[in-house]
Amino acid sequence: MSADVVILLVVVVTALAFDFTNGFHDTGNAMATSIATGALKPKVAVILSAVLNLVGAFLSVEVAATVATGVVDLGTISGNTLMIVVFTGLIGGILWNLLTWLFGLPSSSSHALFGGLIGAALAAIGTSGVVWSGVLGKVIVPAVLAPVVAALVASVGTWSVHRLTRTVPVESRRRGFRVGQIGTASLVSLAHGTNDAQKTMGVIFLALVAHGTLTADDEMPFWVKLACASAIALGTYLGGWRIIRTLGKGLVEITPANGMTAESSSAAIILTSSHFGLPLSTTHVATGSILGTGLGTKGAHVRWGVAGRMAVAWLITLPAAGLTGALCWWLCSLVGGLPGVLLDAAILCALGGWIYLRSRRQPVDSSNVNAAWEGEGASSPHGTRPGGA
């Protein structure tokens, strides 16, 4: 087997590993509020979300096209150089996903991926390797607007729902909204599949074009769709309990009415972005919607300290993942070719294993994800800083 084929295989496996981390990192975007209110049992919620992510991944390829052509300039690099750029960019995205998961921070998997790709491209070929207009118009601007728009929509929606149902008996309201949450949470999971699974499809498409298996004008192969859909569904099934806990318990105290409103707002915005091919951060949307329900509820307590830490993570996601991608590129180029790729892969596995072992010191799972939130900074049921760190 030739070196370029091995590199392609490593890139595809790494891309699916990123898709897997994307799945468990973002499960909370769809299911955190339903789990927090008891509308769905934790394990039932992640199974339902996994199935709908799988289905949603097949409904659109607009976002995949944006990723494949809108971030890295295909005309600037090709062959093994492009494949290694994709590979090292993926490492930046995976490590950032794992680190923020460890600390229970719902940061953007999308921006981690884009940051890694941009950093690797800058290290490899300079500023000409990045499509800056695409990055600005389809990544940065939506990232700024998404949480604000989601918060406004959810705030107005929450106020309206409380206003319209104020004469309905409390228990009837809670029961009705919990049933409604099952539908809205399912819609968010479906929407997530139409947006986030597409990003990995676009990355694998880039690698296949670089290898010469496809051209930039070819259609997305079915096996790529199936592999990406399966990887994100498996990650979703395992559940990112640390992040589910932060979103469901850490920002505001979620009621069934607020949960249904937040999920409805998130689903509408994510599906709209998928239709227009915008690789929107579903995390930004979901977090903005949850915050909006707190703002739209009289007397609700918003934990601004937790929200502030999330905002800091959002701000540094692109540069942090970009720096990691660039460092991985430099290390790979220093060693050279396939040995450099294998060295980077070994480092990724070692760091990923260390992060997992670190997380086991204070585990968060389906049995304690709904434990009472203890203090402004807690996100584990042990009352420590997010992730027990």
GUMAR-14019 format. One record per residue (C-alpha): residue number from 1; residue in one letter; chain; x, y, z. Coordinates in steps of 0.25 Angstrom, whole numbers, plus 5000, padded with zeros to 4 digits. Layout:
# residues N
NUM; a; A; X; Y; Z
...
***
This chain:
# residues 389
1; m; A; 5000; 5000; 5000
2; s; A; 5006; 5013; 4996
3; a; A; 5009; 5025; 5006
4; d; A; 4998; 5034; 5000
5; v; A; 4987; 5023; 5001
6; v; A; 4991; 5021; 5016
7; i; A; 4991; 5036; 5018
8; l; A; 4977; 5037; 5012
9; l; A; 4972; 5025; 5021
10; v; A; 4978; 5032; 5033
11; v; A; 4971; 5045; 5029
12; v; A; 4957; 5038; 5027
13; v; A; 4958; 5031; 5041
14; t; A; 4962; 5044; 5047
15; a; A; 4951; 5051; 5041
16; l; A; 4941; 5041; 5046
17; a; A; 4947; 5042; 5060
18; f; A; 4944; 5057; 5059
19; d; A; 4930; 5054; 5055
20; f; A; 4929; 5045; 5067
21; t; A; 4934; 5055; 5077
22; n; A; 4924; 5065; 5070
23; g; A; 4913; 5055; 5073
24; f; A; 4915; 5054; 5088
25; h; A; 4920; 5069; 5089
26; d; A; 4907; 5074; 5084
27; t; A; 4896; 5064; 5089
28; g; A; 4893; 5074; 5099
29; n; A; 4889; 5084; 5089
30; a; A; 4876; 5076; 5086
31; m; A; 4874; 5068; 5099
32; a; A; 4879; 5076; 5111
33; t; A; 4866; 5083; 5113
34; s; A; 4857; 5071; 5112
35; i; A; 4866; 5063; 5121
36; a; A; 4866; 5074; 5131
37; t; A; 4851; 5075; 5132
38; g; A; 4849; 5060; 5132
39; a; A; 4841; 5061; 5119
40; l; A; 4851; 5049; 5114
41; k; A; 4859; 5040; 5122
42; p; A; 4874; 5042; 5120
43; k; A; 4877; 5029; 5112
44; v; A; 4864; 5030; 5104
45; a; A; 4868; 5044; 5100
46; v; A; 4881; 5041; 5095
47; i; A; 4876; 5029; 5087
48; l; A; 4865; 5037; 5081
49; s; A; 4875; 5048; 5077
50; a; A; 4885; 5038; 5071
51; v; A; 4874; 5032; 5062
52; l; A; 4870; 5046; 5057
53; n; A; 4884; 5051; 5055
54; l; A; 4886; 5039; 5046
55; v; A; 4874; 5042; 5038
56; g; A; 4877; 5057; 5037
57; a; A; 4891; 5055; 5032
58; f; A; 4884; 5049; 5019
59; l; A; 4875; 5061; 5017
60; s; A; 4884; 5072; 5011
61; v; A; 4898; 5074; 5006
62; e; A; 4898; 5089; 5005
63; v; A; 4907; 5091; 5018
64; a; A; 4917; 5080; 5013
65; a; A; 4919; 5088; 5000
66; t; A; 4922; 5100; 5008
67; v; A; 4932; 5093; 5016
68; a; A; 4938; 5087; 5004
69; t; A; 4940; 5099; 4996
70; g; A; 4938; 5111; 5006
71; v; A; 4950; 5110; 5015
72; v; A; 4962; 5105; 5009
73; d; A; 4966; 5109; 4994
74; l; A; 4966; 5096; 4986
75; g; A; 4974; 5103; 4975
76; t; A; 4985; 5106; 4984
77; i; A; 4989; 5092; 4989
78; s; A; 4987; 5078; 4985
79; g; A; 4992; 5064; 4987
80; n; A; 4998; 5060; 5000
81; t; A; 5000; 5074; 5004
82; l; A; 4985; 5077; 5005
83; m; A; 4982; 5063; 5011
84; i; A; 4992; 5067; 5023
85; v; A; 4986; 5081; 5024
86; v; A; 4972; 5074; 5026
87; f; A; 4978; 5064; 5036
88; t; A; 4985; 5074; 5044
89; g; A; 4973; 5083; 5044
90; l; A; 4965; 5071; 5049
91; i; A; 4974; 5069; 5061
92; g; A; 4972; 5083; 5065
93; g; A; 4957; 5081; 5065
94; i; A; 4957; 5068; 5072
95; l; A; 4966; 5073; 5083
96; w; A; 4958; 5085; 5086
97; n; A; 4945; 5077; 5086
98; l; A; 4951; 5068; 5096
99; l; A; 4957; 5079; 5105
100; t; A; 4944; 5087; 5106
101; w; A; 4936; 5074; 5108
102; l; A; 4945; 5071; 5120
103; f; A; 4942; 5085; 5126
104; g; A; 4927; 5083; 5122
105; l; A; 4928; 5095; 5113
106; p; A; 4918; 5095; 5101
107; s; A; 4927; 5102; 5091
108; s; A; 4926; 5101; 5076
109; s; A; 4930; 5088; 5069
110; s; A; 4929; 5095; 5056
111; h; A; 4938; 5106; 5060
112; a; A; 4948; 5096; 5065
113; l; A; 4948; 5089; 5052
114; f; A; 4949; 5102; 5044
115; g; A; 4960; 5108; 5053
116; g; A; 4968; 5095; 5052
117; l; A; 4967; 5096; 5037
118; i; A; 4971; 5110; 5036
119; g; A; 4983; 5109; 5045
120; a; A; 4988; 5097; 5037
121; a; A; 4986; 5104; 5024
122; l; A; 4993; 5117; 5029
123; a; A; 5005; 5109; 5034
124; a; A; 5006; 5101; 5021
125; i; A; 5004; 5112; 5010
126; g; A; 5001; 5125; 5017
127; t; A; 4989; 5134; 5015
128; s; A; 4986; 5130; 5001
129; g; A; 4982; 5117; 5005
130; v; A; 4970; 5122; 5013
131; v; A; 4957; 5127; 5006
132; w; A; 4955; 5139; 5015
133; s; A; 4942; 5144; 5009
134; g; A; 4936; 5130; 5012
135; v; A; 4942; 5130; 5026
136; l; A; 4936; 5144; 5029
137; g; A; 4923; 5143; 5022
138; k; A; 4919; 5128; 5025
139; v; A; 4926; 5126; 5039
140; i; A; 4929; 5138; 5047
141; v; A; 4917; 5147; 5044
142; p; A; 4907; 5135; 5046
143; a; A; 4915; 5132; 5059
144; v; A; 4913; 5146; 5064
145; l; A; 4898; 5147; 5060
146; a; A; 4894; 5133; 5064
147; p; A; 4893; 5134; 5079
148; v; A; 4888; 5148; 5079
149; v; A; 4877; 5144; 5069
150; a; A; 4874; 5131; 5077
151; a; A; 4873; 5138; 5090
152; l; A; 4863; 5149; 5084
153; v; A; 4854; 5139; 5078
154; a; A; 4854; 5130; 5090
155; s; A; 4852; 5142; 5100
156; v; A; 4840; 5147; 5092
157; g; A; 4835; 5132; 5090
158; t; A; 4836; 5129; 5105
159; w; A; 4829; 5142; 5109
160; s; A; 4818; 5139; 5099
161; v; A; 4816; 5125; 5104
162; h; A; 4815; 5129; 5118
163; r; A; 4805; 5140; 5115
164; l; A; 4796; 5131; 5107
165; t; A; 4796; 5120; 5117
166; r; A; 4795; 5127; 5129
167; t; A; 4781; 5123; 5132
168; v; A; 4783; 5108; 5130
169; p; A; 4785; 5100; 5143
170; v; A; 4800; 5098; 5146
171; e; A; 4800; 5083; 5146
172; s; A; 4793; 5083; 5132
173; r; A; 4803; 5093; 5127
174; r; A; 4815; 5085; 5131
175; r; A; 4809; 5072; 5126
176; g; A; 4806; 5078; 5112
177; f; A; 4819; 5085; 5111
178; r; A; 4827; 5072; 5114
179; v; A; 4820; 5065; 5103
180; g; A; 4823; 5076; 5094
181; q; A; 4837; 5076; 5098
182; i; A; 4839; 5062; 5092
183; g; A; 4835; 5067; 5078
184; t; A; 4843; 5080; 5079
185; a; A; 4855; 5072; 5084
186; s; A; 4854; 5062; 5073
187; l; A; 4853; 5073; 5063
188; v; A; 4866; 5080; 5068
189; s; A; 4873; 5066; 5067
190; l; A; 4869; 5065; 5053
191; a; A; 4873; 5079; 5050
192; h; A; 4887; 5076; 5056
193; g; A; 4889; 5064; 5047
194; t; A; 4886; 5073; 5035
195; n; A; 4897; 5083; 5039
196; d; A; 4908; 5077; 5047
197; a; A; 4909; 5063; 5040
198; q; A; 4911; 5071; 5027
199; k; A; 4924; 5078; 5032
200; t; A; 4931; 5064; 5033
201; m; A; 4926; 5060; 5020
202; g; A; 4932; 5073; 5014
203; v; A; 4946; 5070; 5020
204; i; A; 4946; 5056; 5015
205; f; A; 4942; 5061; 5001
206; l; A; 4954; 5070; 5002
207; a; A; 4963; 5059; 5005
208; l; A; 4957; 5050; 4994
209; v; A; 4959; 5062; 4984
210; a; A; 4974; 5064; 4989
211; h; A; 4976; 5049; 4987
212; g; A; 4971; 5050; 4973
213; t; A; 4959; 5040; 4976
214; l; A; 4949; 5051; 4973
215; t; A; 4949; 5064; 4966
216; a; A; 4943; 5077; 4972
217; d; A; 4931; 5076; 4963
218; d; A; 4927; 5062; 4967
219; e; A; 4915; 5058; 4976
220; m; A; 4917; 5054; 4990
221; p; A; 4919; 5039; 4990
222; f; A; 4908; 5031; 4998
223; w; A; 4919; 5024; 5006
224; v; A; 4924; 5037; 5012
225; k; A; 4909; 5041; 5016
226; l; A; 4907; 5027; 5022
227; a; A; 4920; 5027; 5030
228; c; A; 4919; 5042; 5035
229; a; A; 4904; 5039; 5039
230; s; A; 4908; 5027; 5046
231; a; A; 4920; 5033; 5054
232; i; A; 4912; 5045; 5059
233; a; A; 4900; 5036; 5063
234; l; A; 4909; 5027; 5071
235; g; A; 4916; 5039; 5078
236; t; A; 4902; 5045; 5081
237; y; A; 4897; 5031; 5086
238; l; A; 4909; 5031; 5096
239; g; A; 4904; 5045; 5101
240; g; A; 4913; 5057; 5105
241; w; A; 4907; 5057; 5119
242; r; A; 4917; 5067; 5125
243; i; A; 4912; 5077; 5114
244; i; A; 4897; 5073; 5116
245; r; A; 4898; 5076; 5130
246; t; A; 4904; 5090; 5128
247; l; A; 4893; 5093; 5118
248; g; A; 4882; 5087; 5125
249; k; A; 4885; 5092; 5140
250; g; A; 4896; 5102; 5139
251; l; A; 4891; 5114; 5131
252; v; A; 4876; 5115; 5136
253; e; A; 4866; 5106; 5143
254; i; A; 4859; 5100; 5132
255; t; A; 4843; 5098; 5132
256; p; A; 4836; 5090; 5122
257; a; A; 4830; 5103; 5116
258; n; A; 4844; 5109; 5115
259; g; A; 4850; 5096; 5109
260; m; A; 4840; 5094; 5098
261; t; A; 4842; 5109; 5094
262; a; A; 4857; 5108; 5094
263; e; A; 4857; 5095; 5086
264; s; A; 4846; 5101; 5076
265; s; A; 4855; 5114; 5074
266; s; A; 4868; 5105; 5072
267; a; A; 4861; 5096; 5062
268; a; A; 4856; 5108; 5053
269; i; A; 4869; 5115; 5053
270; i; A; 4878; 5102; 5050
271; l; A; 4869; 5097; 5039
272; t; A; 4869; 5111; 5032
273; s; A; 4884; 5111; 5033
274; s; A; 4885; 5097; 5027
275; h; A; 4876; 5101; 5016
276; f; A; 4885; 5113; 5012
277; g; A; 4897; 5105; 5013
278; l; A; 4902; 5112; 5026
279; p; A; 4911; 5104; 5035
280; l; A; 4905; 5110; 5047
281; s; A; 4909; 5106; 5061
282; t; A; 4898; 5098; 5067
283; t; A; 4904; 5100; 5081
284; h; A; 4903; 5116; 5079
285; v; A; 4889; 5115; 5075
286; a; A; 4885; 5105; 5086
287; t; A; 4892; 5113; 5097
288; g; A; 4886; 5126; 5092
289; s; A; 4872; 5120; 5092
290; i; A; 4874; 5115; 5107
291; l; A; 4879; 5128; 5111
292; g; A; 4867; 5135; 5104
293; t; A; 4857; 5126; 5112
294; g; A; 4863; 5132; 5125
295; l; A; 4862; 5146; 5120
296; g; A; 4848; 5144; 5116
297; t; A; 4843; 5138; 5129
298; k; A; 4840; 5147; 5140
299; g; A; 4848; 5145; 5153
300; a; A; 4857; 5134; 5146
301; h; A; 4872; 5134; 5151
302; v; A; 4882; 5134; 5140
303; r; A; 4896; 5129; 5144
304; w; A; 4904; 5140; 5137
305; g; A; 4917; 5134; 5142
306; v; A; 4915; 5121; 5135
307; a; A; 4910; 5129; 5122
308; g; A; 4923; 5137; 5123
309; r; A; 4932; 5125; 5123
310; m; A; 4925; 5120; 5111
311; a; A; 4926; 5133; 5104
312; v; A; 4941; 5133; 5107
313; a; A; 4942; 5118; 5101
314; w; A; 4935; 5123; 5089
315; l; A; 4944; 5134; 5086
316; i; A; 4957; 5126; 5087
317; t; A; 4952; 5114; 5080
318; l; A; 4956; 5118; 5066
319; p; A; 4970; 5123; 5070
320; a; A; 4973; 5111; 5080
321; a; A; 4969; 5101; 5070
322; g; A; 4976; 5108; 5059
323; l; A; 4989; 5109; 5067
324; t; A; 4988; 5094; 5070
325; g; A; 4986; 5091; 5055
326; a; A; 4998; 5100; 5052
327; l; A; 5007; 5093; 5062
328; c; A; 5003; 5079; 5057
329; w; A; 5006; 5083; 5043
330; w; A; 5020; 5088; 5047
331; l; A; 5023; 5076; 5054
332; c; A; 5018; 5067; 5043
333; s; A; 5026; 5075; 5033
334; l; A; 5038; 5074; 5042
335; v; A; 5038; 5059; 5042
336; g; A; 5033; 5058; 5028
337; g; A; 5022; 5050; 5020
338; l; A; 5016; 5038; 5025
339; p; A; 5025; 5037; 5038
340; g; A; 5020; 5051; 5042
341; v; A; 5006; 5048; 5040
342; l; A; 5007; 5035; 5049
343; l; A; 5014; 5043; 5059
344; d; A; 5003; 5053; 5060
345; a; A; 4993; 5042; 5060
346; a; A; 5000; 5036; 5072
347; i; A; 5001; 5049; 5080
348; l; A; 4986; 5051; 5077
349; c; A; 4983; 5037; 5083
350; a; A; 4992; 5039; 5095
351; l; A; 4986; 5053; 5098
352; g; A; 4971; 5048; 5096
353; g; A; 4974; 5036; 5105
354; w; A; 4980; 5045; 5116
355; i; A; 4967; 5054; 5115
356; y; A; 4958; 5042; 5116
357; l; A; 4965; 5037; 5129
358; r; A; 4965; 5051; 5135
359; s; A; 4950; 5052; 5133
360; r; A; 4948; 5039; 5141
361; r; A; 4953; 5045; 5154
362; q; A; 4939; 5052; 5155
363; p; A; 4930; 5045; 5145
364; v; A; 4917; 5051; 5140
365; d; A; 4907; 5041; 5134
366; s; A; 4892; 5038; 5132
367; s; A; 4891; 5035; 5147
368; n; A; 4895; 5048; 5152
369; v; A; 4894; 5058; 5140
370; n; A; 4881; 5064; 5147
371; a; A; 4887; 5066; 5161
372; a; A; 4885; 5079; 5167
373; w; A; 4895; 5090; 5162
374; e; A; 4904; 5094; 5174
375; g; A; 4909; 5108; 5172
376; e; A; 4912; 5118; 5161
377; g; A; 4923; 5110; 5155
378; a; A; 4919; 5096; 5157
379; s; A; 4916; 5086; 5146
380; s; A; 4919; 5073; 5152
381; p; A; 4910; 5067; 5163
382; h; A; 4922; 5068; 5172
383; g; A; 4921; 5083; 5173
384; t; A; 4935; 5086; 5167
385; r; A; 4938; 5094; 5155
386; p; A; 4933; 5089; 5141
387; g; A; 4938; 5075; 5139
388; g; A; 4944; 5074; 5152
389; a; A; 4957; 5081; 5148
***
